[in-house]
Amino acid sequence: MHCALMVLFSALLYWRGEDVAGGFRRFARRLAAERGDASVVLAAQAIRAVALGVVVTALVQGILGVLAWLLVVFLMPRCSLWLWYFVAWCRLAHYWC
């Protein structure tokens, strides 16, 4: 049920996002005048900042991971086997503890 509502809400926002945002702002302005409108704008900026932070963090981590992998595979091929053993051991130790 929650998944269906989330998909429906996301589709609505992608389809008519500007109209929906205007409706939220009108509702907030009717409910609490200028403070309501300001709170909706502030909430939208916070959501946008968090989403951008998550995406940028994932992108930077992916790029650093690829660079580290290339460094280990091409510059230190003998160490790469030990690195893979260490990563596998860390993952297993995480499940054991």
N, C-alpha and C positions, 0 to 999 in steps of 0.2 A: 504494500500500500504506500509506504513512504517513498519507495523507489519510483513508483508510478507518478506520485505527486511531484517529485523532484524533476523527473523527465518532462512532465507537463509544464512546470514552471520555467524550466530552462528553455524549452521550445518556445514558450510565450515570450521570454526575454530576448531570444535570438531573432524571433520573427518580428516583434514590434517593441524593441527595447526602449526606444526614445519615447514612444507613447506611454509605455508602462511607467517609465521614470517620471514623466510629467504628471501622470496620475498619482503616483506616490507623493510627489512634491505638492500637488494641489490638496491632497488629503491631509498631509502634515500641516500645510498652511491653514487649512480650515480648522484643524484640530488645535493648533498652538501658535498661530500667526507666524511671525518672522522666526521665532525660535524653533518652531517645528520644521520649517523649510531649511534652516541652518543645520538642524540635527540630521535631516535626511541627506543633505549634501555631505556633511562630515562622515556619516556612516558609509556613503558611497566611496568617498576618498579612502577611508580605512580599508574597506574590502578590496579596492583596486590596489592599494599599497601591499596588502598581504599577498594577494594573488601574484603580483609582479615580483615580490620577494621570493616566493616559492619557486616561480619559474626561473628566475635569474640564478638562484642558489642551485637548482637542479642542473642548469646549463653549465655553470662554473664547475660543479663537482664532476659532471660527465667529461668535460674537457680536461680537467686535471687528472682524472682517472685514465683517460686514453693516453695522455702524455706520460704518466708514470708507467703505464704498461709498455709503451714504446721504448722508454728509457731502459726498462728492465730487460725486455726481450732482445733489443738490438745491442745494447752496450754491455749488459752483464748476463749473458745467456746461462751461465752456470748457476747464477743466483736465482734465476727465475723459477727453477724447479723447487728450490727451498722456499721461495716466496709463496708458491701455490700450496705447498704443504702447510706452511704457517697459516695461510688464509683458511684452508680447509679445517685445520685444527681449531682456529678461533671460532669458526662457525659451529663446529661440533661442541666445543666447550660452552658456547652460548646456550645450546640446547640442553646440555647436561646440568648446568647450574641452576 
